[in-house]
Amino acid sequence: MAANILIVEDEPAIQELLALNLTQAGHNPIRALSVEQAQMLMRDALPDLIILDWMLPGMSGIEFARKLKSDELSKTIPIIMLTARGEEVDKIRGLEVGADDYVTKPFSPRELNARIKAVLRRRSPQMTDDPIELNGLRLDPTTHRVTGNNKTIELGPTEFKLLHYLMSNPERVHSRSQVLDRVWGDRVFVEDRTVDVHIRRLRLALEQTGHEDLIQTVRGVGYRFSSQ
């Protein structure tokens, strides 16, 4: 699944290389030459991941990372620090402020892609193309197919995204607002009850293979995907 990745890098040539590499990997690059520009872009939509250069004009990347991790709205966005600083003390400093990984320049595009995939798998598994199979229910993001005990289940695009999110985070209880943020996006203003409507539609679709009970209602809290 394509991820929206914000590149905060003040060297145009490196920014162009990163954007090309991300596009070839199937992601959507968003470019910023400074922290100020990045903040303006993030007012419109939050990215799924940030590639952040350490040395930037004005506010440094390390200061920006610290600010992002202290903000309730952006603290869960994974960050990969990109820098020429290769000393261990600098790597530790970057990780201590909340960065999820650290890539030194010059970097291998293949290595960076592997690190991006690893970070997304850890922090936002619903953004990867890895198939998920639980209790005979299989979801494949690449082919956009869902099967239950080898029988095809037809889902609308929203129900597919909803199931992908829930299956990517099994046993966890998700509030309606969390589901809205992750499935619809934090900048889309819809009522919490919208989640209930799509949960009902999803359960109805899963009835044909007997998997509707995997989506559980936690009264007063939200929903979870559970085989227990």
N, C-alpha and C positions, 0 to 999 in steps of 0.2 A: 504494500500500500504506500502511495506517495506521501512523504512527509514534507511539511512546509518548514524549511530550514533557513534561519536568519544567519547571514554571514556578516560579521562586524569586523571589517579588515580595511585599513586605510591605504594599502598598496594596491592600486588598480590591477596590476598584472596578476598578483596573487589572488585577488578577489575574482578576477575573470577565470583563472584556472580552477578555483574552487567551485564556481557556479557551473562551469562546463562539466566538471567531474560529477557534481550532484545531479545535473540534468541527465547525464548518461546513465546514472545509477537509478533513474526513475523518480527523483525527488524534485520539489519545487524550490529553487533558491530565491531568497529575498536578500537584497544587498543594502548594506549601510557602510558608509565610510567613517562614521564616528558614532560615539555613544548617543549624542544628541539626535542624530538621524535615526538610530535604532529605536530610541524611545518614541519618536514620532510615529514610526511604522507600527510599533507595538500598541499604540493607542487604537489603531484600526482592527488589529487582529493579533493574537498571541501565536508565536510559532510553536512547532512541535519540538524543536531543538535549536540551540544556538551554537554556532562556531564563533568563538570570541578571541580576537587577537589580544595579546597582553599589552603591547605598546600601541596606544592610540592617542590622537590629539585631544587635549582637554582631559576628560576623565579617563583613567586607564582602564584596561579590561578587567584587572583584578578588583578595582573599586566598583566597577559596574556589576561584576559577578556577585560581590558582597551585597550590593543594593538589591539585585534581583532576588537573592535568596532570603532577604529580610522582608520582602513584600509578599503578602498573602496571595496576591493574584498571580505572581510569576515564580514563586519559590519552587514549584514542582517542575518547571521547564528544565530539561537536562542541558548541561553546558559542556562543550569540549573546548578547552583552552588551546590556542594555537600560538606558538611563540618560538623565538630563537633561543630562549633561555633553556638550557639543557641541564643545569645543575640540579642535584637532588633537592637542595633546600628550596629552590624555586618551584619545583614540582609539588613538594609538600605544601608550600604556601598556597598554590593554586587549588589543590584538593581540599585544603582546610577551609577555604571560603565557600566551598560547595560545588566546585567543578566536578563533573562525573568522569572526565578523562583528560589527558594531556598529550598533545602531539607537538613535537619539536620540528622546526624548519631546518633544512629542507625535508619535506615529507613525501612519502609514497602515496599516490592517489588510491591505490589498492588497499594500503594499510588504513588510510583515513576512512574509506568506505566500510572496511571491516569493523573499525571502532565505532562508527556511526550506527551500524547495524547492531552491534553488541550493546551500546547504550540504549537504543530504542527497545531492544528486546528486554532489557532489565527494567527500564523506567516506563516505557509505553509499549508494551507487547502488542497492543492492537494496531500499532503503526507498522509492524513487520508483515512480510508475506508468508510467514511460516504457518503451515496448516495446523489446526488444533483439533484433537479428537478426545472426547470425554464421554464415557458411558454409551458408546455406540453412535454418538452425535459428532459429525465431522464438519468442520468449516474450513474452506480453502480460499484465502483472500485473493490468490492469483487468478483462479478460474471463477471466483465469485459464486461458488456453489456450496450448498449445505445439503448434507445427506444424513439420514437417520437409519441405522442398520441397513446401509447401502440403498436406501430409497430416497430419491430426490425430494427436497422440501423447497417449495417456491416461497421466496421472501421478497418483499419490497426493499428498496435501498436503505431506508431508515431502519427497518427491522433487522436487516443484515448487519448494519453498523452497530446496532444495539446488542445483538447477539455476539458479535465479535468482541465488543468491549467486555461484556459479562463473562464470556468464556476465557478471555485473556487474563481475567482477574478472579478466578474461582474462589469460593468460600468467603470472599470479602463482601461486606455489606456496603452498598452504595446508596447515598441519599439521592432524592430526585434532582437536587441542584447539581450534584456531582455528575450524574448521568447526563444532564442537560449540557454541562460544560464540555464533557468528553465526547459526546455523540453529536450534539447540535452545534457546539462551539460557544465559548464564553461571551461572544459579542452578539449572539442571536437571542432576541428577547421573546421568549415564549413562556407560557404558564407551566408550572410544575406538573399540572394534571395531564399535560401533553405526554409525559412519560408513561402515565397509567394507561392511556389509550393505546400506545404502541406496545406496551407490555402485554396487553390483552390480545392484540393482533398477533404478536409473536407466539404467545402460548397457544392460540387457536391454530396457527400453522404447525406448531410442534405436536399437536394432538394426533396427527395422522401417523406418527411413528412412536407415540407414547412417551415423548420427552418433555411434555409441558410442565411436569412437576420439578424439573431441574431448575426452573426459575421460581424462586421462593420469595414470598412477601414477608418482610420483617416489619411487623406492625409498629407504626409510629416512627419508623426509621427510613426504610426504603426497600431495596431488592438485593438479592444475591443469586449467583449461579452455584448450585451445590448438588452433589450426588449423594449426600448423606440424609 
